[in-house]
Amino acid sequence: MTIQTLVSAVKQDTEALPRKMGLETDAVIINQTDHYDYRETEWQSHRVDVFDCDERGVGRSRNMALLRASADIVLFSDEDIVYEKGYADKIISCFRKYKDADLLLFNLEVNEKRRTYWNTKPVRVHRFNCGRYPTFCAAARLSKLRAAGVSFSLLFGGGAPFSNGEDSLFFTDCLRKGLKIYALPVKIGREEERESTWFHGYDKKFFRDRGVLFHFLYGKAALVWAVRFVLTKQKVMCQEIRPAKAFGYLLEGIREGRRLCRG
């Protein structure tokens, strides 16, 4: 069983990146910069394919990496992830144990303010809990992803028109196509703290973008999820914008999502 780490990066020193991240596998690095280039390098006997591109968007970057992947298992990653020694063996061991799994989601340490999950026991991931997981915690059987025809949205995430949500859309698409996803209490690394490329506070754009995402995720049920979102998150997210105003922005986003889907 072979494994590749698929790294989405922006203007990075790709010669230093494998050492910084502690890579233990072959890798495909998509480096969003101001030119186009390709080079094949080596890091501790592992092949590293580096693609420089003058394009933006984390979804676009991950799709480019998927197109160029060739291993049995692919691990999605970002430039600010640092892996523990033995992470590759852990991942392969888990796929051998969970033979019916198409994707496995692992623990990575992140800043407490950014933490949306921490697996304490193995759980089956479904449509209504997949939104808490970031892409960089996921490893997948490449053949299953290709057979299902899944890819990342170009509308959501860093560098895209709408702030975030490419993770939730990707996992939702996998589930809709019948792929099986498990979250495991297995730690493989940590995220280095850095300034967010998309989050600038709970402002109008945050709520409007979330409304667009809710339409793509939930369709006709988006309104219900908007109500739930405001009721459950208002103490944290509605300090500067009143809950009623935030809900109005969510509705604007839902309507924008409808317009986009109608073309």
Secondary structure, 3 states (H helix, E strand, C coil): CCEEEEEEEECCCCCCHHHHHCCCCEEEEEEECCCCEEEEEEECCEEEEEEEECCCCHHHHHHHHHHHCCCCEEEEEECCEEECCCHHHHHHHHHHHCCCCCEEEEEEECCCCCCCCCCCCCEECCCCCHHHCCHHHEEEEHHHHHHHCCCCCCCECCCCCECCCHHHHHHHHHHHCCCCEEEEEEEEEEECCCCCCCCCCCCHHHHHHHHHHHHHHHHHHHHHHHHHHHHHHHHHHCCCCCHHHHHHHHHHHHHHHHHHHHC
